[in-house]
Amino acid sequence: MAAGKQQERTIMLIDGQSFYASVEKAAHPEYRDKPVAVGDPERRSGIILAACPVAKARGVTTAERVGEAIAKCPDLIVVRPRMQTYITISLLITEIYESFTDLVEPYSIDEQFLDVTGSLSRGDAGDLAHQIQTKVLLSTGVWSRVGVGPSKILAKMATDNFAKKRPDGIFKLGKGNLESDLWPLPVHQMFMVGNRMTHHFRRMGLQTIGDIARTDLGEFKRKMRREMGKQSDIQAEYYWQTARGIDPSPVVASVRGALKSVSHGKALRASLYRKLADIEVVLLELVIEVCRRARRLGKQGRVVAVGAAETDGERTFSFGRQTTLPHATSLTHEVAAAARKLFAEHWRGMAISRLFISLTQLSDDDAYQLTLFEDRALLYDLERATDSIKDRFGDAAIMRASSLLESGVARERAAQIGGHYR
């Protein structure tokens, strides 16, 4: 390589095929050739979170109702989701990727970017992708699809549009085949183009990805301004660069910046939360979780915010308010008092369909304000003792008595991760 010439990057976006369903089929060999979907088998109105290829071939789709899926495929095996298991398998897959390169960036629970530029001594990108697929399959039972490109954007579009459709699950997209393979695709298959943007592009006469890529940037910006207004230049440049595969962003092992807030929210059945006493039970449960997370992170906050969505049965109204405390805290009773006061002052009395609590203006909790009327050091010790019990024995090991009321949601949430069963 000539001095001063930078080596072109080789980036992969690796996707676990039907990830949740694949994990379940690996755990149940008897399901190998049967249609399997992940969802709540006891709730016909619940949604399908994932479906294996056999189920998809029978017409089952992700996000449809469980009842609809069973109507299409009467012998469908619906397995209750086990979120903790999926997280554990995802972390194991990350470790496998890290045995090939230290530049691994999770994109979702089943998708991760890898920069393998420095790992190609093991073979070319296709050989390396096959090695990774084999190791993941043997270790977890999950089949992977691999998109390869010189940028994250191209690797992602290679996976979504090509690798997922190939028997070997591998596709390379770069300068040599950008025009022949990517550009003829309809514009809705470009990364980050949804239904609304597809409509705008079609109104502009841009039907394919190539139509955008071949348009002069200045002309494309003018078209976008006419269609979407004067503030669309940044969007125009982003979509024009995406169509051409231009994306200088690096693969980084961590994308977390400085923590700015700790928050927690809960969607509620509005018909059950019309009385202040019932709403305050959930409000306290949210505060407990926010404060626990803050202590786990070694943080305390001075600004408490409450958000809520209330409905009269036909229309929904939302509000969000915040207040600044005299001193930073992650003590439950201090945050709860502020949250209750905020909610009571701004609630209009309608049924509540969503609640949200956040703690911001964070600082480290290695030092905290002492007061004349409370032993805050002792209170922190008590809260941390409670945290350690929950960490060891589970969230349901110790709870406030109010969470045992019918309006409480903490017991149900203790058996879930991200709203789904562990």
N, C-alpha and C positions, 0 to 999 in steps of 0.2 A: 504494500500500500504506500502511495507517495506521501512524503512528509507533508503534514498540514491538512491532508484529506481525511475527513471524518468518516469512519466506517458506518455504513447504513445499519440502522437498528433492525433486529429481528424480534418481533413481539408476537406473543400468542394470547388469544383469549380462549380459555378452556371452559367448556360448559358441560355439566353433568346431565346426561339425558334423563328426562323425567325423574329428577333427582329423588324426591320423596318416595315415589313409587318404586324406583330402582332399589333404594335402601330396603324397602319392605319386601321386595321380591328376593333380594339377597338373604334376608333374614328368614324367609319361608320358601325353601326349595320346592315345596309342593305347589307353589303358585307359578312356577316357571313359565308354563305355556298358557296361563289363564289371564283373563282381563282383570287388572287390578287398578284401583283408584284410591287416593287418599282423601278422606273426608270423615264426617261424623255419621256412621251408619244409622244412628238413632234419630237423626234429624233430616227428614226428606227435603226440608226447605234450606238446609245448609248447602255450602258450595263445594265443588270438587277442587282440591288444591293441586293435585297432580294426577296424571293418568299415564299408565305404561303404554308402549307402542301397540300392544295387542288391543287394549281398550280403545285407543285412539282410532285404530283401524275399524272398530265397531261403531264409530261415531261419537264416542265420549270426548268432551272437550273440557279444558281447564276453565274454572270459574262458572260453569253451569250448575244448576241445582242437582243435588244428589238424586232426587226423585226423577228428574228428566233423564239423567244418565242411566238409571236403572231401567227406565222405560225403553231406551234405545238398546240396552245391553242387559237383558234379564239375568244373565249369569255373572254380572259384574261383582267382583269381590271388593267391598268398600272397607278400607282399613282406617281405623282412627289414627290421626296424626300423632307422632311422638317427637315433639320439637327438640327436646334435649338430645335425643339420639341423632337427629339430623345435624344439629350443631356440632356434636362430637365427631361425626363422620366428616363434616366439612373441614374441621380443624385438622383431622388426620390427613385429608387430601392436601391441605396447605403444607403440612410437613413433608409430604411426598414431593410437592413442587419445589420446596426449599432444598431438597436433596439434589436438584438440578440447577437451581439458580437462587441467589439470595434476594433477587428483585421480584417479589411476588406481591401483588396488590389485589386483595379481595374486592370484587365488584358487587357480588351478592352472595347468598349462601351457597349457590351452585355455579357461580361464574368467577373466574379470577384471571387477571392479567399477569403474564410472565415476560420479562425481558430476558431472552436467552442469547443475546448477542455474544456474551463471553463464554457460552457453553457449547458452541458449535464444533468444538474439537471432538465431540462425541459422534459427529456425523452431521449431515445437512439437516435443515429444519424439519423436513418430512420424517427422517429417521428418528430424530429426537422426539417429535410429537408421538410417533408410534411407541417409543420406549415409555413415555409418560403414560399414554393410554393403557399400556399393558400393566404397568406397575399399579395404577389406580384400580384397574379392573380386578386384578388378583388380590389386592388388599381390601377392597370395599364391595366389589360386585357392581360398581357403577361404571357404565360405559361413557366415555368422554368424547365430545366433538371439539376439534381444534381448528381455529382460524388463525392463519399466520399472515403477518404483514409488516411493513416498515413503520407503522404507526398504530396507536391504540384504536383509532377510528376504523382503519382498514381491517385490523384483526377482528374487531367486533362484527363488522359487516360481512367479513369472510365466514365467520361462524354462523351468524343468523341466516344468511342468504344461500350459503353453499355447503359448508361442512355438515350441517344438520341433515342435508338431503343425500349425502354420499355414503355408500356402504362402509368405506374406510374411515369416515368421520373426520377427514383432514382436507383443508383447502387453503392454498396460498393466493393472496391477492396483493398485487404490487404494480409497479409501473408497466411491466410487460403485458399484463392482462386487464388493466383497469378499464381501458376503453372497450375491449371486446366482451368482458364478462360483467362488470359492474354497471357501466353506463347505460346499457339497454334496459335495465330493470325499471319498473314503474317507480315513480317518485316516492310513493308511500313506503317503499322498502329501504329508503335511506334512513340512517340512524337519526333518531330524535325527530322524525317527521310523523306527526299524528294525523288524525282525520281533519282537524281544522286547517293545519298547514297544507295538507294535500289539496284541500279545496282552494286555498289561496293560490297555490302553484298552478293548478289547473286553470283557474281564472286568468292567470298570466300566460297561458299557453305552454306551460312547462310540464310535460307529461312524464318524462323519464329523468333519471339521475343525470344522464348525459346532457339533457337539455339545459340543466343548470350549469354543469361543468364547462360546457362549450360557450356559454354566454360570457361576454366580457364583464369583468367585475363592476365596472362603472355603469354599464347598461343594466346589469342585474340589480344594482342598488336603486337605479331610477325606477325600474319596474316595481320593486318592493315598496318604494315610497308612494307610488301611485296606488298600490293595492292596500298598504297597511299604514301609511302615514310617514311623517318626517323622521320619526324616532326609530326607524327600522334598519338603519345602516349597520348596526352591530349584528343584528340577526342575519342580515344579508351576507355579511362577510363570513359568519359562522357556517351558514348553509353552503355557500360557494366553496369554502375550504373543505367542508365535509365531503362534498361531491367529488372533489379532486384528491381526497385522501390525505389532506394536509392536517397534521396534528402533532405539534412539537412537545406535547405534555409527556413527561417521563413516567415510567412505572416506578412507583415508590412503595416501600414496604409498609408505610403507614401514612394515611391521609388526615389523621386527626390533628387539628390545630389546638390552640389554647382553649380549654374548656370555658365557655361563657355562661352556661346555664345548666340547671338540673331540673327536669320536668317530668310530668306524668299525666296522662289523660285517660278517660274512660267513656266509651259510648254506652248509653243507657236506654232501656225501654221507657220511653217518655210516660207511658200510661201508669208506671209504677212509682214515678218520682214527681208528685204534685205537691207534697207537703214538705215544709222546711225541715222537719225532724228527720224525714227519710233522706233528703238530699244531704243533710249535714253528716250523716253516717258515711256516705261515699266521699264527701269532701275530706273528712278526717282520714279515711283510708288512703286517699291520694297523698295527703300531707305526710303521713307516716312513711310511705314509700319514697317520696322525694327526699325527706330528711335522712332516711337510711342510705340512699344512694349517695347523698352529699357526704355523709360521714365516711362511707366506704372509699370515696375519692379524696378524703382529707380536706374537704371544702366546707365553707359556710357562706351564707349569702345575706345581703342586707335588703334586697328588694323582693317582695312577694307579689306574684301576679296570679289572678284568678280569671279564667275564661269559662264561658258557658253558652250553650245553645238552648233556647227555650222555644216551645211551639204551642200554638193554639189549636193544633190539629190540622191546619191548612197551611199556615205560613210559619217560617222559622226565623227567629230573631237571635242575634248573637251579641255578646258584649265581652269586653276584656278590660280589666282594671288592675292597677298595681299600686302598692304603697311602699314607702321606705321606712324600715324599722330603725329604732334608735341605735342598734348595734347589730353586727353580723351574727347569724345564728344558724344552727342546724338542729336545734331542739324542737321536738314535735309540738309541744304546747305553745311555744312562742309563735311558730309559723301558723299553727292551726287557728290561734286567736285572730291573727291578722287576716287569714283567709276567710274565716266565718264573717268577720266584720265587713270585708269587701263584698262578699256575696250578698249578705243581707241588705246592704245599702243599694245595690244595683239590680237585684232580681225583681222582675215585674210581676211575679206570682204565677207565671205559667209553668207548664210541665217541662222538665229538663231532659234533653236527649243527649247532652254531652257535657262533661266537666273537665277542666284542665287546671293544673297547678304548676307554677314554675318558681324557681329560686334563682335570682341573678345577682349581679354585682358581687361576684364570688371572690373570696380570699381564702388563704390557707387557714386551717383550724388548729394550727399548733400554738396559737395564742388567741385568747378570747376575753371579752370584757367581763369583769367581775361586777356584781351589784351588791347593794346593802341588804336586800330583802330575800335573795335566793342564793343557795349554794350551787352555782352553775357548774362548778367542777364536779360535784357529786351527781348532778343531773346528767351531765355528759357520761360519767362512768356508768350510770344506770342504763342509759340509752345504748351504749356500746356493749354492755352485757347482754341486753336484749338482742342486739344485732348478731352477736356471736352465737346465741342459742338458735336463731333462725338460720344462720349460715350452716350450722352443724346438723340441725334436725329438720330443716325445712321451714318455709314461710308460715305454715299453719301451726307450728309448734307453740307459738305464743301469740295471742291476739287480744285486742281490746274487746271487752264484752259487747260493745255496740256492733261489732262485726258479726255477732251471732244472730242479730235481728234479721228479719226477712229482707230488709232493704240493703243489707251488707253484701258486698261483692268480693271481699278479700279471701274468703274460703274457696270460692270458685277459682279465683285468679291464682291461688297458691298451687293449684294443680295444672297450671298452664304456663306457657311461654309465648309471648307475643299474641295472646288471645287464643292460642291453640293448646291442646293437651300435650304434656311433656312426652 
